[in-house]
Amino acid sequence: MSSPENVSQLLVKWGEGDQAALDKLMPLVYSELRRLASNYLRRERQNHTLQPTALVNEAYLKLIDQKSARWQNRAHFYGVAAQLMRRILVDHARQHQAAKRGGPSQERLSITSAGQLGEKPDLDLLALHEALEELKTFDAQQERIVELRYFGGLSIEETAEVMGVGHATVERDWKMARAWLRRKLD
């Protein structure tokens, strides 16, 4: 198992243009990226056409395009990966919805409690994405916390590290954002 320091060092070297660092990095982070992808897809519809490996591969292609990225640490890297996976899934959902226009409409499912935000397996990703985009217009920090926690699967501590804020700030904003999203999506 790789140490977080080793991953962070490789990220810095890759950010400085060392291609060999990227070649060493990917085997070290692949299992975590696969876990992120599995978490995302667990919340998707049962008949989703993307598999975790395909989602990781698409995210990987976007990650290696981040040539000028200045990675702060491994949590920052996973946060960016989570954001890319969310965008890929939203794009995929839009394409899927466009392909079935004229067919049965997709019902927007409600979130019955704020604590269940990460536990709804068939939550409408487009509805959640639209709600997060609205949340971002008046509180970008809360939107980013939801993205890192819900989509990225980061802990409170990792989220605080990525965002450069305190643990208590993340906890407070996480609770407020979940409550707002519950009201918005119900």
C-alpha positions in Angstrom: 0.0 0.0 0.0 1.3 3.5 -0.8 1.7 6.1 1.7 -0.2 9.4 1.4 3.2 11.2 1.4 4.4 9.2 -1.6 1.2 9.9 -3.5 1.5 13.6 -2.7 5.2 13.7 -3.7 4.3 12.1 -7.1 1.5 14.6 -7.6 3.8 17.5 -7.1 6.4 16.0 -9.5 3.6 15.4 -12.1 2.4 18.9 -11.6 5.9 20.1 -12.4 5.8 18.2 -15.7 7.5 14.9 -14.7 5.7 12.3 -16.9 7.4 9.4 -15.2 5.7 10.5 -11.9 2.3 10.1 -13.6 3.3 6.6 -14.7 4.2 5.8 -11.1 1.2 7.5 -9.6 -1.7 5.9 -11.5 -1.1 2.3 -10.2 -1.0 3.8 -6.6 -4.3 5.7 -7.0 -6.2 3.4 -9.3 -8.0 1.4 -6.5 -9.2 4.6 -4.8 -10.4 6.0 -8.1 -12.2 2.7 -8.7 -13.8 3.0 -5.2 -15.0 6.5 -6.0 -16.4 5.4 -9.3 -18.2 2.5 -7.6 -19.7 4.9 -5.0 -21.0 7.1 -7.8 -22.5 4.2 -9.7 -24.1 2.7 -6.6 -26.3 5.8 -6.5 -27.3 5.5 -10.2 -30.1 3.6 -11.8 -29.8 -0.2 -11.9 -29.4 -0.5 -15.6 -26.7 2.1 -16.0 -24.5 1.5 -19.0 -21.3 2.9 -17.5 -19.2 0.5 -15.4 -16.7 1.7 -12.7 -13.8 0.8 -14.9 -15.2 2.9 -17.8 -15.9 5.8 -15.4 -12.3 5.6 -14.1 -10.9 5.5 -17.6 -12.9 8.6 -18.7 -11.9 10.5 -15.5 -8.2 9.4 -16.1 -8.3 10.9 -19.6 -9.5 14.2 -18.2 -7.1 14.1 -15.3 -4.1 13.7 -17.5 -5.3 16.7 -19.5 -4.7 18.8 -16.3 -1.2 19.7 -17.4 -1.0 22.9 -15.5 -2.6 21.6 -12.3 -0.8 22.4 -9.0 -1.8 19.5 -6.8 -1.8 20.4 -3.2 -2.0 16.9 -1.9 -3.7 13.5 -2.5 -7.1 14.8 -1.0 -7.0 17.6 -3.5 -6.4 15.1 -6.4 -9.3 12.9 -5.3 -11.5 15.9 -5.0 -10.8 16.9 -8.6 -11.3 13.3 -9.7 -14.7 13.2 -7.9 -15.7 16.5 -9.6 -14.7 15.0 -13.0 -16.6 11.9 -12.4 -19.7 13.9 -11.4 -19.4 15.8 -14.7 -19.0 12.7 -16.7 -22.1 11.1 -15.1 -24.2 14.2 -15.6 -23.2 14.4 -19.3 -24.0 10.7 -19.6 -27.4 11.2 -17.9 -28.2 14.1 -20.2 -27.3 11.9 -23.3 -29.4 9.1 -21.9 -32.4 11.4 -21.3 -32.1 12.9 -24.7 -32.0 9.5 -26.3 -35.2 8.4 -24.7 -37.2 11.7 -25.3 -40.7 10.7 -26.2 -40.5 7.7 -23.9 -41.7 7.6 -20.3 -40.6 10.6 -18.2 -38.1 10.0 -15.5 -39.7 10.6 -12.1 -37.7 12.8 -9.7 -37.3 11.0 -6.5 -37.6 12.7 -3.1 -35.0 12.7 -0.4 -37.0 11.9 2.8 -34.3 12.9 5.3 -31.2 15.0 5.2 -29.2 12.1 6.6 -30.0 9.9 3.6 -28.3 12.1 1.0 -25.6 9.6 0.4 -27.9 6.6 0.8 -30.4 6.9 -2.1 -29.3 4.5 -4.8 -31.8 5.8 -7.4 -31.6 9.5 -6.8 -32.1 11.4 -10.0 -28.5 12.6 -10.8 -29.8 15.4 -13.0 -32.1 16.8 -10.3 -29.3 16.7 -7.8 -26.9 18.3 -10.3 -29.4 21.1 -11.0 -30.0 21.6 -7.2 -26.2 21.8 -6.6 -25.8 24.3 -9.4 -28.5 26.5 -7.7 -26.8 26.0 -4.3 -23.5 27.1 -5.9 -25.1 30.5 -6.9 -25.5 31.5 -3.3 -23.0 29.3 -1.4 -20.2 27.8 -3.5 -18.5 26.4 -0.4 -21.5 24.3 0.5 -21.8 23.0 -3.0 -18.2 22.0 -3.1 -18.5 20.2 0.3 -21.5 18.2 -1.0 -19.5 17.3 -4.1 -16.5 16.2 -2.1 -18.5 14.3 0.6 -21.3 12.8 -1.5 -19.7 12.3 -4.8 -16.1 12.0 -3.8 -16.7 10.0 -0.6 -14.2 12.1 1.3 -14.4 12.3 5.1 -15.0 15.5 7.0 -11.3 15.7 7.7 -10.3 15.1 4.1 -12.8 17.7 2.8 -11.5 20.3 5.3 -8.0 19.5 4.1 -8.9 19.9 0.4 -10.8 23.1 1.0 -8.4 24.6 3.4 -11.1 25.2 6.1 -11.7 23.9 9.6 -13.3 20.7 10.5 -16.2 22.5 12.2 -16.9 24.6 9.1 -17.2 21.5 7.0 -19.5 19.8 9.5 -21.7 22.9 9.7 -21.9 23.5 6.0 -22.5 19.8 5.3 -25.5 19.8 7.6 -26.9 23.0 6.1 -26.4 21.9 2.5 -28.1 18.5 3.2 -31.0 20.3 4.8 -31.3 22.7 1.8 -31.0 19.9 -0.7 -33.6 17.8 1.1 -36.1 20.7 0.9 -35.2 21.4 -2.7 -35.5 17.8 -3.9 -38.6 16.8 -1.9 
